[in-house]
Amino acid sequence: MADESGSNEFVSYEEALWSQVFTLDALVNVLERKGLIKREEIVEEIKELHKKAAPST
């Protein structure tokens, strides 16, 4: 992550992306561990969102 010496420093896009990946993975792990969701449900939801977001041809 970014240098901790300056609290107002911007992180790189790569660091921001990895932070988001870890955050989302942690959220899915917690929800799955609590029995609130199944990982397969998340995968299906992602597929549906991709279909909706894809431009129609």
N, C-alpha and C positions, 0 to 999 in steps of 0.2 A: 504494500500500500504506500501511499504518499508519505514523505518525511513528516514525522510527528512534530518537528520543531516549529512549523508554521501552521496554525490552526485554520487559516483561510486559504491554504493552498488547494488548487484544483487537482483532482486525481485524473489519471489518464482514462481514456475510454475503455481500455483493456481492464484496468483496475475496477472501474465502475461496473463493467460487464461481469467480471468474476464475483464481485460483491453481490450482485443481483442473483447470479447462479447459486451461490452458496446460501443466500437468504431463502430463495424459493425451495431449494432442496431441503433445507432445515425445516421449513414450514410443512412440506409434504411428509417428511419423516415423522414429525410430531403428530400430525393429524392421523397418519397411518398407525402409529404406535398406540394412539388413544382409541383406535377402532372407528374413527369417524369417516374415514375414506379408505378406498383401496387404490393402490398405485395405478391399476388398470383403468380406474375411473378418470384419473387425471390424464392419462394418455389419450383416452377417448375424447375427453373435453378439449384437449389441445388439438386433436385432429379436426374436431368440429369447428373450432375457432379459425383454424387455417383455411378450411373450406369457405367459411363466411368472409374471410378477409381476402381471399384470392379473387382477382378481377375476373369477371365472367367474360368468356370469349364467344 
